[in-house]
Amino acid sequence: MIYQGNLGEYEFYLERLGSEQLAQIEELQQEVYQALEDKTILQPLSDEELLYILNGHGIMIGAFVNERLIAIRALLEPNSKEEEHLGLDVGADDLARVLYQEISFIHPQFRGYGLQQTLATIIMKQINIAQYDWVCATVKPYNIASLKDKLVQNMHIYALKYKYGGKLRYVVAKPLHKEVVFGNDELAIAMGDTEAQQQALRDGYRGVAIEKQGEEWFVYFSR
């Protein structure tokens, strides 16, 4: 056990997950996926991908209520020879020192308690941060919950491009050993305006916040 807390009336605890818990992880992943209105938000991991993390290429933690797995969050150590390595999108000097925030999900019954952020904070304490320079992730545009989750961790948008077989994704990242400082140049661009966002990113801006105005979400960029 690495953490204990409360979700409303429920007590929960966190622990590192192992390959022997694969069936529980699969079951929860399927429950979460089936409950989604927009199923393109979550790309379920295969058994092979889950076991890759569980068997030493990263770390996965789980939240339990009455011994029932209700949430997971994972960090992945990607293969540095990966063709679409996210480190290439953020200017990492050494791809072997890049960590990915992989899949995270929470059972619908236990959303709204801030568990996502608790998991994010605790999992980063389980690694030797000296071994890594960057933590990166990809997020689908309009996956507002995931974008907020990343931005509140002080991760920023570094790229907006087609990844993994033509899927449009934000590449978000955070350097682990240096502070990012922005000047006074700021832009607000509609999330649906892909080309304008890509141009801003090419011009050296980084996405730092999102806000809904009327019916549209806007991304705020700084440099």
C-alpha positions, 0 to 999 in steps of 0.5 A: 500500500502506498497511499490511503484516503477517502472518496466521499463516504468510501475509503480507498487505498493505492498500491502498485499493480503487478501482472497477476492483476491483469484480469482485474485491470482488463475488467475495469478498462472494459467497464470504463470504455463501455460507459463512454459516450465518445469511445474515441477518447480512450484507446484501450491497451491490449494485454500485450501492452499492459503486460509490457508496463507491468513487467518492468517497462514502467509502473502502474498503480491502482486505487481500490475500494473494498478490495475492488479495483476502481482506477488505474494510472500508468507511466511507461518507459517507451522504446527509445527507437520508437518511430513516433517517439514523443521526445522527438516532438518536444526536442528531448536530447536523450530519448532514453530519458523520456517517460510517458504518462500512459493510460489512466481511467476511473470507474464512473461511480468514483469520478468527481472526487479529484482521484485523477490528480491524486493518482498523478501526484502519487505515481510520480513519487514512485519513480526515480526522477533523476533518471528522466528529463521529460514526461510526455503524453498525447491527448485527443482534441476536445478530450477536455477532462484529459487536457485539464488533467495534464495542464494542471500538472504544468504540462504544456502543449508542444505539438498538434499532429497526426500520430499512431496511424493518422489520429490527431493528437496534442503532444503535451510535455513537461521538463522535469529539471528546469522551469519553463518561463514564458514572455508576454506574447499570448494567443487564444485559438479555437480548439477546432482550428487545427491549422492556426494552432499548428502555426502558433506551435511552429512559431514557438508558442506553447499551449498553457490553458483551455477555456470554454467561450460560448459553445467553443473551447479555446486554447491559450498559447504563450511564448 
